[in-house]
Structure formats: C-alpha cells, structure tokens
C-alpha cells in the first residue's frame, strides 16, 4: 500500500499548505500583502530556489517543491476562480455607471501603454506576436495587491482609490481578449497557416455561444433545484461543476479555462444566487489563488536577479516610470487632482499577476522564448513587490503637490455611505409587507430567503430578492451586513431565528435587530440574545384586535391608538426586564461559590 502512494506529490502539497497556514499569517502580522508572501515563499521554496539544492541537502526534500507539476493543476484553478468572481461581481448597470472612467481612462491607458511596450519589445528583437503579448501582459496592473493595499488603508472611496478601481476593472475586462489572442496565436503556431486562426476563432465563437446559450437555459433551473434541497455540499458541488465545466468547454475549443469561467460568472451575476455563490466559494478562491501565486513565485529564478542586475533594475524602473507617466497624464486629462493622479500612477505603474498568466501561457505555447519569459517574470515580480512602497511614497507626496479638492462627481462609482439601509431576512408574506413599507418610506434594503422555489417565483414577479442562508456569516457579509443600519428578521421557524440572530449579533454587536417572535416566551428569549426589538405574533394580534374593537365600540381613534401604543410599550418593557432578570439568574447560577 505504501509503495502506491506518491510521496513526491504529498510532500509538495504539504509545503504549499504549510505556506498558507504558517508563512502567510506571519506576513500578515508584519503588515505585508499575503500575495507577496506567497510569491516570496514560492521563489524561495520552489525548484529554482532552495529546491535546487536538494542533491546537496536531502532534508530540503520535505521543505521545498520538488516538481512544480504536482501543484500546477490546482494552481490553474486559482486563476479560473478569480476570473469567475470578476464576472460574478460585474453587471451591465455598474459598467454603464462607470463607463467614462472604465472605457475612457482605463481604455486609453491600456491602448497607449500596450502600444508603447509592444513597440519597445519589437525593437528589442521580439517577433510581432511575442511583442504584442509582452506589451499586453506588462500593461496590466496587480488587481489583487493594489485593491488590498487601498482596502487596508481605507482609501477605496478616495479619488485615487476609485480611479484606480476603474482602471483595474478595465484591465480585468481586457484579460479576456488578451487570453483569447494568445490562445488563437498558439493554435495558429500549431496549425502553421492563416486557416489556423480562422479555425481557432470559429471554435472560440462556437464555444462561447454554447456556454452562453446553455448557461441561460440551464443555470437558473440547476441552482433552483440544488437550492431547494438545502444541502451545502450539493450547492458547492453545483458551483464547482459550473466553473470547471464551462472552463473545460472553453479549453476544448482552444481557449483558456479562465475565459469560460468568466462568462459563467457574467451569466450568474444578475441571478438571485449571486450572493450565495460569492459566500460559498470565497474560501476556495482565497486558497486556490494563494496556490496560484505560490506557483507564480516558483517560476521566478532567483539567479536571474543576479545574472544581469543592472539590466533588470533598468527594466523595472523603466516600466514603472513609463506606465506611471501615462497614467498621471491621462488622470489629469480626466480632471483628477495632482495628488490623486500621482497616487493612481504610482499604484498602477507596477505590473500585475496576469503577466504571469499571459506570458506563462505564451511560453508554454512556444510564442515566447524561455529566457525572455524568465527575465520578464523577474521584472514583473520586482515591480509587484514595490507596490506597498510606492503607495507610501504617493501619500507622502500628496500634501506637497496641491491642496485637496472636492471629488469629481464622475469618480463616484459607488454610492455614498448609506444613512438608512436594511437587510430583510425572510421574504414570505411578512417579509414582503416589511419590504413594501421600507420602499414606500425611501429606505433601501436587501432581501434574502432560503426557499429557492419561492425566491425564483418572486424574481419572476419582479421582486429583488436573493437566495441564501442568513445563518451563514459569509452570506450576511455578501449582503452588506457590515455596512447596514439594521436587520429585520421575519422568519417563522423559531430555531432558525435564534441561529440568525446569534450570527448577526456576533458579527455586528452595534446593529439594530428587529425580529419576529412566536410568543412572549420566544420574545424574552430573543431579548436575552441581543435583539433590539422583538414582535411576538400572539401579543401583536391581540393588540390589533383590541384596537379594532375599541374603535368599533365608539372610542375615538386617537385615544384607542394611543392606548394600544402604551400597552405595546408596557409589554416590550416587561419582556425586556424579564429577559434581563433571567440573564442575571443564569449568571448567578454558573458563578463559582466562595469557600
């Protein structure tokens, strides 16, 4: 039995998992990006790093990657998941709202930078196709690191943060045609004729048409069926099936798996399952992306850094400077202030993770030489390491450049912080009435329900409700709990209500929670668990019955309503005091007795 186990594969997997479980948390403690931690660990522990010394020091077998192929397949899924999530987070409304900056600032940056870098690569002796691939790959910036740096600094809502996000979004969209171009050029190289391009293009169009057609017809029914079974395992299996299945269809047609997954994400972006899917695959995406960056780091030849350091340094400075100057000029053209323009330029001047994807794919297809690939990836990795430093430099320069000015309204790509935003948990008869009242009073809300069939029916009737389990912390976060003002729980099942309330209060101790309760005893129980206001069905029904009776018996409506309101307040106070007293009794019961 032991002889059938591939020890090599297990040891390599342990190194990667050890990096995720040990190295990355240490990097986070130092305030650095985990992406940089994965890249650095991959370069150090990969076959081109310490792994090259296994012959001299056999003990390194258990601490380094012996064969990159053992983790390459899993790492590729990281890119597939990233493209799927990018597609899942996009919507046509969002693109339309941001069109001036995405298509204008982002589009011009891509076109101008790509043209200049491709021309420089061509002058350096590269073929036309290789020059275009190098120029396109180096044009893109690091979405993962830049957004993480801005998020950690709380600067996503600034002019620089929003302009950077717009450019990064345009670049993420550009990844799709770039990958398609590389795939088609690879197919042309294998076919060796112009007919190869036509065949590859036809296959690409057919594959995308199949993915879109089948996806529109089957994705909603599939997730409706799986969601109705209320099985987390089956829901995860369905998501993985869709991501990998669409990727496989694209791969069979000669495209990248990531492109197929991107299209699948776009198809699911406007469905009621978007938030539940985001919550479900978040942990998978993080781990798989980490493995991807680890394998990217393995491709960095540390010896390449010492082979020609002056040329390497010149390339790093040249690329960052060229891209930064282009971005600063375009940002000023789009009326950004000098501080915002400089910060945007310095943040997006370095290259990004998709350079590893594009150049790696081109090298595998024989479109770019191995030496060129190694050198370019070394340049890319060094520029990415500089992003946190360049961010600090940009913020230090900001006060020296100009006084802060009001933000350009066009940069307001996301709505201002909501003064009133609620989450309605449960979208049955009670939930619909609550949502209707919120809407009529101008309070924005997100509605969620765990009944897949009911959600599908409500969606067809024009209701904006999402499928998902509100007891799941990731789903609540995807619904915007961390920014919400209040949560209204209208679920009928008391055990589910308790679980949802406990999860909400754990995540947001300060948030308003108004919950439906079965009776007075259940209301006391909910108050003890931190509900702001509990509404017992039996008591509320009796109060409404009393109000109707008083008015019908001739009591003036104003007096009747005031009396009912007073009675409701008395009940609420009584239940809250009972819950508080019960909590004190419990505390005394569990307190150890003094000797």
VMD Tcl script that draws the C-alpha trace (Angstrom):
set ca {
  {0.00 0.00 0.00}
  {2.76 2.44 0.96}
  {4.50 1.81 -2.35}
  {1.45 3.09 -4.28}
  {1.49 6.47 -2.55}
  {3.10 9.32 -4.49}
  {5.25 10.74 -1.68}
  {6.57 13.43 -4.03}
  {3.10 14.86 -4.62}
  {2.19 14.73 -0.93}
  {5.39 16.45 0.19}
  {4.88 19.24 -2.36}
  {1.26 19.69 -1.29}
  {2.36 19.89 2.36}
  {4.82 22.66 1.51}
  {2.09 24.71 -0.17}
  {-0.43 24.14 2.64}
  {2.25 24.92 5.21}
  {2.89 28.22 3.45}
  {-0.82 29.05 3.57}
  {-1.12 28.07 7.24}
  {2.15 29.41 8.63}
  {4.04 31.78 6.33}
  {1.10 33.90 5.17}
  {-0.22 34.61 8.72}
  {3.30 35.71 9.69}
  {3.43 38.00 6.66}
  {0.07 39.49 7.67}
  {1.41 40.18 11.15}
  {4.15 42.26 9.53}
  {1.53 44.28 7.68}
  {2.53 42.97 4.24}
  {0.33 41.63 1.46}
  {-0.27 37.85 1.59}
  {0.18 37.88 -2.19}
  {3.77 38.99 -1.65}
  {4.10 36.26 0.98}
  {3.01 33.59 -1.49}
  {5.27 34.99 -4.23}
  {8.28 35.15 -1.91}
  {7.64 31.68 -0.49}
  {7.28 30.25 -3.99}
  {10.54 31.82 -5.16}
  {12.38 30.66 -2.02}
  {10.93 27.15 -1.71}
  {10.46 26.36 -5.41}
  {12.63 24.19 -7.68}
  {14.56 27.27 -8.79}
  {15.21 28.34 -5.18}
  {16.16 26.08 -2.29}
  {14.74 23.15 -4.23}
  {17.78 23.26 -6.50}
  {19.98 22.26 -3.53}
  {18.14 19.02 -2.68}
  {21.02 16.98 -4.15}
  {23.43 18.52 -1.64}
  {20.97 18.69 1.29}
  {18.38 15.86 1.06}
  {16.50 17.18 4.10}
  {15.24 20.01 1.87}
  {13.02 17.45 0.14}
  {10.41 17.97 2.88}
  {10.61 21.79 2.86}
  {10.75 22.61 -0.85}
  {8.83 21.89 -4.05}
  {10.47 19.07 -5.96}
  {8.21 19.01 -9.03}
  {6.15 22.07 -9.96}
  {3.73 19.88 -11.94}
  {2.43 18.40 -8.67}
  {0.67 21.65 -7.79}
  {0.34 23.28 -11.22}
  {-3.09 21.78 -11.90}
  {-4.56 23.06 -8.65}
  {-2.88 26.44 -9.12}
  {-4.50 26.88 -12.51}
  {-7.88 26.65 -10.80}
  {-6.93 29.76 -8.80}
  {-6.93 31.86 -11.98}
  {-10.16 30.18 -13.10}
  {-11.85 31.09 -9.81}
  {-10.52 34.66 -9.97}
  {-11.98 35.22 -13.45}
  {-15.26 33.62 -12.35}
  {-15.55 36.02 -9.41}
  {-14.67 39.01 -11.59}
  {-17.51 38.04 -13.92}
  {-19.80 37.42 -10.93}
  {-19.14 40.88 -9.50}
  {-19.75 42.73 -12.77}
  {-23.11 43.91 -14.03}
  {-24.22 45.96 -17.01}
  {-25.57 48.71 -14.73}
  {-22.23 49.01 -12.98}
  {-20.36 49.21 -16.26}
  {-22.73 51.86 -17.60}
  {-22.37 53.97 -14.43}
  {-18.56 53.81 -14.67}
  {-18.29 53.96 -18.45}
  {-16.43 57.29 -18.63}
  {-13.60 56.18 -16.40}
  {-13.57 52.49 -17.33}
  {-13.78 52.96 -21.09}
  {-12.10 56.36 -21.13}
  {-9.30 56.41 -18.56}
  {-8.88 52.63 -18.42}
  {-9.27 52.05 -22.14}
  {-6.80 54.78 -23.12}
  {-4.28 53.54 -20.55}
  {-4.43 50.02 -21.96}
  {-4.21 51.14 -25.60}
  {-1.36 53.64 -25.18}
  {0.72 51.59 -22.74}
  {0.29 48.40 -24.74}
  {1.32 50.14 -27.97}
  {4.48 51.66 -26.44}
  {5.56 48.49 -24.59}
  {4.91 46.35 -27.67}
  {6.99 48.74 -29.79}
  {9.84 48.58 -27.27}
  {9.68 44.76 -27.26}
  {9.70 44.75 -31.06}
  {12.77 46.99 -31.16}
  {14.42 44.58 -28.72}
  {14.18 41.84 -31.35}
  {10.92 40.08 -30.50}
  {8.54 38.81 -33.17}
  {5.35 40.75 -33.77}
  {3.15 38.28 -31.88}
  {5.63 37.99 -29.00}
  {5.95 41.78 -28.78}
  {2.18 42.23 -28.64}
  {1.82 39.54 -25.96}
  {4.61 41.07 -23.86}
  {3.19 44.56 -24.25}
  {-0.33 43.47 -23.36}
  {0.75 41.38 -20.36}
  {3.01 44.08 -18.89}
  {0.32 46.74 -19.39}
  {-1.92 45.19 -16.75}
  {-1.50 46.07 -13.08}
  {-1.99 43.98 -9.94}
  {-5.67 43.95 -9.00}
  {-5.02 41.69 -6.00}
  {-2.27 43.76 -4.37}
  {-3.50 47.27 -5.27}
  {-7.03 46.71 -4.02}
  {-5.74 45.05 -0.86}
  {-3.37 47.96 -0.15}
  {-6.16 50.51 -0.70}
  {-8.63 48.47 1.35}
  {-6.23 48.11 4.29}
  {-5.63 51.87 4.21}
  {-9.35 52.64 3.96}
  {-8.74 54.57 0.73}
  {-11.00 52.77 -1.74}
  {-13.51 55.63 -1.52}
  {-10.94 58.36 -2.30}
  {-10.48 59.84 -5.77}
  {-7.27 57.84 -6.24}
  {-8.92 54.67 -4.98}
  {-11.90 54.97 -7.28}
  {-9.89 55.94 -10.33}
  {-7.53 53.03 -9.66}
  {-10.50 50.70 -9.34}
  {-11.89 51.93 -12.67}
  {-8.61 51.29 -14.48}
  {-8.24 47.88 -12.84}
  {-11.76 46.97 -13.89}
  {-10.97 47.93 -17.49}
  {-7.80 45.83 -17.28}
  {-9.73 42.86 -15.87}
  {-12.07 43.08 -18.85}
  {-9.07 43.29 -21.18}
  {-7.73 39.99 -19.80}
  {-10.40 38.10 -21.75}
  {-9.42 39.28 -25.27}
  {-5.71 39.02 -24.37}
  {-6.08 35.39 -23.33}
  {-8.15 34.76 -26.44}
  {-5.45 36.34 -28.63}
  {-2.73 34.21 -27.04}
  {-4.82 31.05 -27.44}
  {-5.55 31.82 -31.08}
  {-1.90 32.62 -31.82}
  {-0.93 29.35 -30.17}
  {-3.41 27.46 -32.32}
  {-2.06 29.28 -35.39}
  {1.50 28.25 -34.49}
  {0.42 24.64 -34.25}
  {-1.57 24.84 -37.49}
  {1.01 26.91 -39.31}
  {-1.43 28.70 -41.63}
  {-3.93 31.53 -41.75}
  {-6.64 28.88 -41.75}
  {-5.47 28.02 -38.23}
  {-6.55 31.46 -36.98}
  {-9.92 31.16 -38.74}
  {-10.49 27.70 -37.30}
  {-9.46 28.76 -33.79}
  {-11.65 31.87 -33.99}
  {-14.62 29.81 -35.20}
  {-14.11 27.33 -32.36}
  {-13.92 30.21 -29.89}
  {-17.16 31.77 -31.12}
  {-18.95 28.40 -31.10}
  {-17.68 27.58 -27.60}
  {-18.76 30.96 -26.20}
  {-22.15 30.65 -27.90}
  {-22.62 27.20 -26.36}
  {-21.63 28.46 -22.89}
  {-23.96 31.47 -23.12}
  {-26.86 29.54 -24.65}
  {-26.69 26.54 -22.35}
  {-25.95 28.79 -19.37}
  {-29.01 30.99 -19.92}
  {-31.22 27.94 -20.32}
  {-29.91 25.71 -17.53}
  {-28.05 27.66 -14.83}
  {-31.12 29.08 -13.07}
  {-33.04 25.75 -13.06}
  {-29.91 23.94 -11.86}
  {-29.35 26.23 -8.87}
  {-33.07 26.35 -8.15}
  {-33.13 22.55 -7.91}
  {-29.97 22.35 -5.80}
  {-31.04 25.25 -3.60}
  {-34.41 23.65 -2.90}
  {-32.60 20.64 -1.39}
  {-30.92 22.93 1.19}
  {-27.68 20.98 1.09}
  {-24.48 23.00 1.36}
  {-22.48 20.10 -0.08}
  {-24.65 19.86 -3.20}
  {-24.60 23.65 -3.63}
  {-20.80 23.65 -3.51}
  {-20.71 20.73 -5.96}
  {-23.00 22.61 -8.37}
  {-20.80 25.71 -8.26}
  {-17.63 23.70 -8.88}
  {-19.37 21.83 -11.70}
  {-20.36 25.10 -13.42}
  {-16.94 26.74 -13.02}
  {-14.87 23.75 -14.13}
  {-17.43 22.62 -16.73}
  {-17.54 25.96 -18.53}
  {-13.76 26.17 -18.26}
  {-13.43 22.71 -19.81}
  {-15.72 23.65 -22.72}
  {-13.58 26.72 -23.40}
  {-10.38 24.66 -23.12}
  {-11.65 22.07 -25.63}
  {-12.26 24.94 -28.07}
  {-8.66 26.09 -27.68}
  {-9.39 28.94 -25.26}
  {-8.38 29.25 -21.63}
  {-10.43 27.75 -18.81}
  {-10.40 31.17 -17.16}
  {-12.30 32.68 -20.10}
  {-15.06 30.08 -19.85}
  {-15.36 30.65 -16.10}
  {-15.52 34.43 -16.66}
  {-18.50 34.03 -18.99}
  {-20.20 31.73 -16.46}
  {-19.70 34.39 -13.80}
  {-21.30 37.03 -16.04}
  {-24.31 34.78 -16.61}
  {-24.81 34.27 -12.87}
  {-24.16 37.91 -11.94}
  {-27.78 39.01 -12.40}
  {-29.37 35.96 -10.79}
  {-30.75 35.54 -7.29}
  {-27.91 33.15 -6.46}
  {-25.05 35.62 -6.87}
  {-24.58 36.46 -3.18}
  {-24.88 32.84 -2.04}
  {-22.28 31.78 -4.62}
  {-19.90 34.56 -3.55}
  {-20.23 33.46 0.07}
  {-19.71 29.80 -0.78}
  {-16.61 30.00 -2.95}
  {-14.82 32.75 -1.05}
  {-12.62 30.33 0.96}
  {-11.91 28.23 -2.14}
  {-10.92 31.29 -4.11}
  {-8.55 32.56 -1.43}
  {-6.73 29.25 -1.04}
  {-6.57 28.48 -4.75}
  {-5.35 31.98 -5.57}
  {-2.72 31.58 -2.89}
  {-1.55 28.36 -4.51}
  {-1.53 30.16 -7.86}
  {0.69 32.95 -6.54}
  {2.91 30.35 -4.90}
  {3.41 28.62 -8.26}
  {4.00 32.01 -9.87}
  {6.77 32.58 -7.34}
  {8.23 29.19 -8.27}
  {8.73 30.48 -11.80}
  {10.91 33.32 -10.52}
  {14.52 32.32 -10.97}
  {16.36 33.99 -8.10}
  {19.58 33.57 -10.08}
  {18.03 35.71 -12.81}
  {18.09 38.61 -10.37}
  {21.87 38.29 -10.03}
  {22.63 37.43 -13.67}
  {22.28 40.97 -15.01}
  {21.14 43.19 -12.13}
  {21.70 46.48 -13.95}
  {19.54 45.48 -16.91}
  {16.92 44.10 -14.55}
  {16.89 47.29 -12.48}
  {16.70 49.44 -15.62}
  {13.73 47.40 -16.88}
  {11.91 47.68 -13.54}
  {12.43 51.45 -13.28}
  {11.64 51.95 -16.96}
  {8.34 50.05 -16.94}
  {7.08 51.59 -13.70}
  {8.08 55.09 -14.83}
  {6.55 54.75 -18.30}
  {3.25 53.38 -17.02}
  {3.09 55.93 -14.19}
  {3.69 58.88 -16.54}
  {0.97 57.67 -18.92}
  {-1.50 57.22 -16.07}
  {-0.69 60.57 -14.48}
  {-1.16 62.37 -17.80}
  {-4.45 60.60 -18.52}
  {-5.70 61.15 -14.98}
  {-5.08 64.88 -15.33}
  {-6.88 64.77 -18.69}
  {-9.86 63.29 -16.86}
  {-9.70 66.14 -14.31}
  {-8.23 64.29 -11.35}
  {-6.25 66.41 -8.91}
  {-2.45 66.16 -8.93}
  {-2.30 64.11 -5.70}
  {-4.93 61.64 -6.98}
  {-3.26 61.43 -10.39}
  {0.19 60.76 -8.92}
  {-1.14 58.17 -6.48}
  {-3.06 56.41 -9.27}
  {0.04 56.41 -11.48}
  {2.36 55.04 -8.80}
  {-0.10 52.37 -7.65}
  {-0.77 51.08 -11.16}
  {2.71 51.60 -12.58}
  {3.95 48.13 -11.50}
  {2.91 45.06 -13.46}
  {0.34 42.54 -12.25}
  {-0.38 38.89 -11.69}
  {-1.89 38.37 -15.13}
  {1.53 38.94 -16.65}
  {2.42 35.55 -15.19}
  {-0.71 34.04 -16.74}
  {-0.29 35.59 -20.18}
  {3.46 35.20 -20.51}
  {3.36 31.73 -18.94}
  {0.70 30.61 -21.43}
  {2.62 32.16 -24.33}
  {5.84 30.43 -23.23}
  {4.02 27.08 -22.95}
  {2.70 27.52 -26.49}
  {6.17 28.40 -27.79}
  {5.28 32.00 -28.66}
  {7.93 33.48 -26.31}
  {11.41 32.18 -25.58}
  {12.22 30.68 -22.20}
  {14.96 33.23 -21.40}
  {12.68 36.15 -22.29}
  {9.92 34.64 -20.17}
  {12.21 34.23 -17.13}
  {13.58 37.76 -17.40}
  {10.13 39.33 -17.88}
  {8.64 37.44 -14.95}
  {11.54 38.52 -12.74}
  {10.87 42.15 -13.74}
  {7.15 41.70 -13.07}
  {7.72 40.20 -9.62}
  {10.06 43.01 -8.58}
  {7.58 45.70 -9.68}
  {4.80 43.99 -7.70}
  {6.95 43.94 -4.57}
  {7.31 47.73 -4.92}
  {3.55 48.46 -4.77}
  {3.30 48.99 -0.97}
  {6.43 51.19 -1.06}
  {5.08 53.24 -3.98}
  {1.79 53.68 -2.12}
  {3.63 55.15 0.88}
  {5.62 57.41 -1.46}
  {2.45 58.64 -3.19}
  {0.80 59.53 0.12}
  {3.93 61.34 1.26}
  {3.98 63.40 -1.95}
  {0.28 64.29 -1.88}
  {0.49 67.24 0.56}
  {3.35 68.71 -1.48}
  {1.51 68.62 -4.80}
  {-1.71 70.51 -4.16}
  {-4.41 71.21 -1.63}
  {-7.22 68.64 -1.57}
  {-10.22 69.48 -3.76}
  {-13.79 68.18 -3.81}
  {-14.13 64.84 -5.59}
  {-15.17 64.84 -9.23}
  {-18.77 63.51 -9.31}
  {-17.77 61.19 -12.16}
  {-15.47 59.40 -9.74}
  {-18.37 58.49 -7.51}
  {-18.54 54.99 -8.96}
  {-20.05 53.56 -5.81}
  {-22.97 55.05 -3.88}
  {-22.18 57.22 -0.86}
  {-22.34 55.60 2.57}
  {-25.95 54.69 3.20}
  {-27.68 56.53 6.03}
  {-30.52 54.01 6.08}
  {-30.07 50.53 4.69}
  {-31.75 47.42 5.99}
  {-31.49 43.69 5.40}
  {-34.76 41.77 5.40}
  {-34.24 38.12 6.35}
  {-37.18 36.03 5.15}
  {-39.31 37.11 2.19}
  {-42.64 35.45 2.85}
  {-45.88 37.32 3.48}
  {-44.48 39.21 6.48}
  {-41.20 39.98 4.73}
  {-42.99 41.37 1.68}
  {-45.07 43.73 3.84}
  {-41.93 44.95 5.66}
  {-40.10 45.42 2.35}
  {-43.05 47.33 0.92}
  {-43.07 49.70 3.90}
  {-39.33 50.24 3.68}
  {-39.58 51.00 -0.03}
  {-42.50 53.42 0.37}
  {-40.55 55.31 3.04}
  {-37.36 55.58 0.98}
  {-35.30 53.05 2.93}
  {-33.05 50.90 0.76}
  {-32.90 47.22 1.61}
  {-31.55 43.82 0.60}
  {-33.98 40.94 0.90}
  {-32.92 37.30 1.34}
  {-34.70 33.99 1.70}
  {-33.59 30.34 1.93}
  {-36.53 28.94 -0.08}
  {-35.12 28.54 -3.61}
  {-38.51 27.93 -5.25}
  {-40.11 30.95 -3.56}
  {-37.15 33.18 -4.47}
  {-37.36 32.07 -8.12}
  {-41.11 32.79 -8.17}
  {-40.64 36.21 -6.55}
  {-37.85 37.05 -9.02}
  {-40.17 36.26 -11.93}
  {-42.71 38.64 -10.37}
  {-40.18 41.47 -10.25}
  {-39.02 41.26 -6.62}
  {-35.33 41.92 -5.94}
  {-34.63 39.08 -3.51}
  {-31.57 36.83 -3.17}
  {-31.29 33.16 -2.30}
  {-29.05 32.25 0.64}
  {-28.70 31.06 4.22}
  {-28.79 34.04 6.59}
  {-27.15 31.95 9.34}
  {-24.02 31.86 7.17}
  {-21.60 34.64 8.11}
  {-20.14 34.85 4.60}
  {-23.60 35.25 3.09}
  {-24.52 38.00 5.56}
  {-21.30 39.79 4.67}
  {-22.08 39.42 0.95}
  {-25.48 41.03 1.66}
  {-23.72 44.06 3.15}
  {-24.22 43.41 6.87}
  {-21.06 45.27 7.82}
  {-22.42 48.47 6.23}
  {-26.13 48.03 7.03}
  {-28.08 50.12 9.52}
  {-30.49 47.44 10.65}
  {-31.73 43.89 10.13}
  {-35.38 42.78 10.16}
  {-35.85 39.05 10.73}
  {-39.26 37.82 9.57}
  {-38.61 34.05 9.58}
  {-41.34 31.91 11.15}
  {-39.21 28.99 12.43}
  {-38.02 29.98 15.92}
  {-34.90 27.77 15.87}
  {-33.74 29.38 12.63}
  {-34.48 32.85 14.01}
  {-32.29 32.13 17.04}
  {-29.41 30.99 14.85}
  {-29.67 34.00 12.53}
  {-29.87 36.49 15.41}
  {-26.88 34.89 17.15}
  {-24.80 35.14 13.96}
  {-25.79 38.76 13.26}
  {-25.09 39.89 16.81}
  {-21.72 38.17 16.76}
  {-20.71 40.00 13.57}
  {-22.30 43.38 14.43}
  {-22.76 43.99 18.16}
  {-23.98 47.52 17.43}
  {-26.60 46.92 14.74}
  {-30.38 47.30 15.12}
  {-32.12 43.89 15.04}
  {-35.92 43.75 14.85}
  {-37.19 40.18 14.91}
  {-40.45 38.35 14.59}
  {-41.22 36.16 17.64}
  {-43.64 33.31 18.10}
  {-44.97 34.37 21.51}
  {-43.98 36.21 24.68}
  {-41.63 33.43 25.84}
  {-39.83 33.45 22.50}
  {-39.61 37.24 22.62}
  {-37.96 37.09 26.08}
  {-35.53 34.51 24.69}
  {-34.65 36.79 21.74}
  {-34.14 39.81 24.00}
  {-31.74 37.72 26.05}
  {-29.77 37.02 22.86}
  {-29.39 40.67 21.93}
  {-32.40 41.53 19.76}
  {-33.16 45.25 19.82}
  {-36.90 44.74 19.42}
  {-38.93 41.51 19.31}
  {-42.50 41.43 17.97}
  {-44.50 38.47 19.38}
  {-47.21 37.36 16.96}
  {-49.74 36.49 19.69}
  {-49.38 39.79 21.53}
  {-49.40 41.88 18.35}
  {-52.52 40.11 17.09}
  {-54.29 40.76 20.40}
  {-53.30 44.44 20.32}
  {-54.60 44.89 16.77}
  {-57.80 43.08 17.73}
  {-58.19 45.36 20.75}
  {-57.63 48.47 18.63}
  {-60.30 47.44 16.14}
  {-62.71 46.62 18.96}
  {-62.17 49.96 20.75}
  {-62.72 51.99 17.60}
  {-65.77 49.90 16.70}
  {-67.23 50.48 20.18}
  {-67.06 54.23 19.76}
  {-63.75 55.12 21.43}
  {-62.08 57.99 19.47}
  {-59.43 56.58 17.11}
  {-56.68 58.79 18.55}
  {-57.32 57.64 22.10}
  {-57.59 54.00 21.01}
  {-54.31 54.14 19.09}
  {-52.53 55.90 21.98}
  {-53.82 53.29 24.42}
  {-52.62 50.44 22.20}
  {-49.23 52.07 21.78}
  {-48.90 52.43 25.54}
  {-49.88 48.79 26.04}
  {-47.35 47.71 23.42}
  {-44.59 49.70 25.15}
  {-45.55 48.16 28.51}
  {-45.37 44.64 27.04}
  {-41.99 45.42 25.46}
  {-40.58 46.80 28.71}
  {-41.91 43.82 30.66}
  {-40.36 41.30 28.24}
  {-37.02 43.10 28.20}
  {-36.90 43.23 32.00}
  {-37.82 39.54 32.20}
  {-35.02 38.68 29.79}
  {-32.58 40.82 31.77}
  {-33.59 39.18 35.06}
  {-33.27 35.71 33.54}
  {-29.77 36.61 32.37}
  {-28.78 37.70 35.87}
  {-30.18 34.50 37.39}
  {-28.19 32.43 34.90}
  {-25.03 34.35 35.73}
  {-25.52 33.76 39.47}
  {-26.20 30.07 38.86}
  {-22.94 29.48 36.99}
  {-20.81 31.71 39.25}
  {-18.48 29.57 41.44}
  {-19.27 29.67 45.15}
  {-16.76 31.23 47.51}
  {-15.13 28.94 50.05}
}
mol new
graphics top color blue
foreach p $ca { graphics top sphere $p radius 0.5 }
foreach p [lrange $ca 0 end-1] q [lrange $ca 1 end] { graphics top cylinder $p $q radius 0.2 }
display resetview
